[in-house]
């Protein structure tokens, strides 16, 4: 958790220390968002019976508007991945809670308008806070850090000086986060959010 906040703070510090001509050329926005993650992690021994795990997600971010159409957007998010399937006793639920930090290149597909479509992509790092299987703590069996990519589409809606947005993305985990032999597990999640830009 400390690493996540240090990284986010470092980005903000760099902006604050930027020379005045550079800072004046870049327009900044802050945003908050909340929504739903629909995860189905990829185990190497999956048999197709696994089901999507739906969990709330939320976060905050900064938008560095380099031009009216291009921006860099670092984020800090609460994200739960996992999956579940039916067993004799009911449900077996695996859930992995992360501080998820993507740094996105964001492209607005129009310069102006009440509705502006956007596309974005970028690397992401996740710091594991908790891992549960049927309510049991299994964090010791998983790596503390996950690396992957966020890819998505969205739209910004202008309301006076404030903007609202909708965001649909896919998180593609590239790391094997399972510590043990024989198997591998990679995080996968569809993430749907809405929020405000200030």
SVG drawing of the C-alpha trace seen along z (x, -y; Angstrom):
<svg xmlns="http://www.w3.org/2000/svg" viewBox="-25 -30 37 62">
<polyline fill="none" stroke="black" stroke-width="0.4" points="0.0,0.0 2.9,-2.4 4.5,-1.8 1.2,-2.7 0.9,-6.0 4.6,-6.8 4.3,-6.3 1.2,-8.5 2.7,-11.2 5.9,-11.2 3.9,-12.0 2.1,-14.9 5.5,-16.1 7.0,-16.2 4.1,-18.3 4.5,-20.7 8.3,-21.1 8.0,-21.5 9.4,-24.8 6.7,-27.5 6.8,-27.5 6.2,-23.7 3.5,-23.8 1.7,-26.7 1.6,-24.7 -0.2,-21.7 -3.8,-21.8 -4.5,-19.6 -7.7,-17.9 -8.5,-15.7 -11.1,-12.9 -12.9,-10.4 -14.8,-7.3 -16.7,-4.2 -18.1,-1.2 -18.0,2.6 -15.3,5.1 -16.2,8.3 -13.2,10.7 -12.5,14.2 -8.8,14.9 -6.9,17.3 -5.6,20.4 -3.6,22.8 -5.9,25.6 -9.2,23.8 -11.9,26.2 -14.5,23.6 -16.8,23.9 -15.5,20.7 -17.9,17.8 -17.4,14.0 -16.8,12.5 -18.5,9.1 -17.2,6.6 -17.3,2.8 -14.3,0.7 -13.4,-2.9 -10.4,-5.3 -9.0,-8.7 -6.7,-10.1 -5.0,-13.1 -5.2,-14.0 -2.3,-15.8 -3.7,-17.4 -0.7,-17.7 -2.9,-18.9 -6.7,-19.2 -6.7,-15.6 -3.8,-13.8 -3.4,-13.3 -1.5,-11.2 -3.6,-9.8 -2.1,-8.1 -4.6,-6.5 -4.9,-4.8 -7.7,-2.3 -9.2,0.3 -9.7,3.5 -10.9,7.0 -10.2,9.8 -11.0,13.5 -13.6,16.0 -16.1,18.5 -17.6,21.8 -20.2,24.2 -19.2,26.9 -21.2,29.5 -21.3,27.2 -22.4,24.2 -19.9,21.7 -16.1,21.6 -15.1,18.0 -11.5,16.8 -11.0,13.0 -7.8,11.0 -7.8,7.3 -5.3,4.9 -4.3,1.3 -4.2,1.0 -2.1,-1.8 -2.3,-2.2 -0.6,-5.1 -2.6,-5.6 -2.1,-7.4 -5.5,-8.9 -6.6,-10.1 -9.7,-12.2 -11.2,-11.4 -12.7,-14.9 -11.4,-18.3 -14.8,-19.7 -18.4,-18.7 -20.8,-17.8 -19.9,-14.2 -16.2,-13.3 -15.2,-9.7 -11.9,-8.6 -9.5,-5.6 -6.8,-4.8 -4.1,-2.2 -1.1,-1.8 0.9,0.3 -0.4,1.1 1.0,2.4 -1.0,3.9 -0.1,4.4 -1.9,7.3 -3.7,6.4 -5.6,9.5 -6.2,13.0 -9.2,15.2 -10.4,18.6 -13.6,19.7 -13.0,17.1 -9.6,18.4 -6.5,16.2 -4.2,17.5 -2.1,14.4 1.1,16.3 0.6,18.4 0.5,15.3 3.0,12.7 2.7,9.3 3.0,7.5 1.2,7.9 2.0,6.3 -0.2,5.9 -2.1,3.5 -5.3,1.5 -7.0,1.1 -10.3,-0.7 -12.8,-3.1 -15.0,-5.8 -16.8,-9.1 -16.6,-12.5 -19.8,-14.6 -19.4,-18.3 -21.7,-20.1 -20.5,-23.7 -17.0,-23.6 -17.4,-20.0 -17.2,-16.8 -18.7,-13.5 -17.4,-10.3 -18.1,-6.7 -15.2,-4.2 -15.1,-0.6 -11.8,1.2 -10.1,4.6 -7.3,5.4 -4.9,7.9 -2.5,9.3 0.8,10.4 2.4,11.8 2.0,15.2 1.1,14.3 0.9,17.9 4.0,18.7 3.7,22.5 4.9,25.0 2.9,26.7 0.2,24.0 0.1,20.4 -2.6,17.7 -3.0,14.3 -5.5,11.6 -8.2,10.7 -11.0,8.2 -13.6,6.1 -14.0,2.8 -17.0,0.5 -16.9,-2.9 -18.5,-6.4 -17.1,-9.5 -16.4,-13.2 -13.5,-15.4 -12.8,-18.7"/>
</svg>
